[in-house]
Amino acid sequence: MSEEKYDGWVCDEGKRLSNTVRQNSYGHPIDDWSKTAKMWSAVLTRKLKEDITAEEAAMMMVCVKMSREANMPKDDNVVDMAGYVNVLDIIKRERARREAEKDEEGS
């Protein structure tokens, strides 16, 4: 995204990016963010009692963008926050779907 003022709804742009552009590049968010979470868990292994989840990784990226926005407000930060919140929702829904599917297979 350019440094120019974004004139649309930031939530719409964040959702568009996370639903199409990023998924086309990196695959489903639950798979992509699970890899990120595993990497973060490996880096923090001595400090963690449990591994970081994909959901937690998405929430931490919202925190990164909030910190950047507090330091230097930019539309890009807000668009990215909206996108990461959308990713969190996608991950939660997909995890529930996969768990339900696994339960059905076990029945």
PyMOL commands that set and color helices and strands:
alter all, ss='L'
color gray80, all
select helices_A, chain A and resi 10-26+29-43+54-71+75-106
alter helices_A, ss='H'
color red, helices_A
deselect
rebuild
show_as cartoon
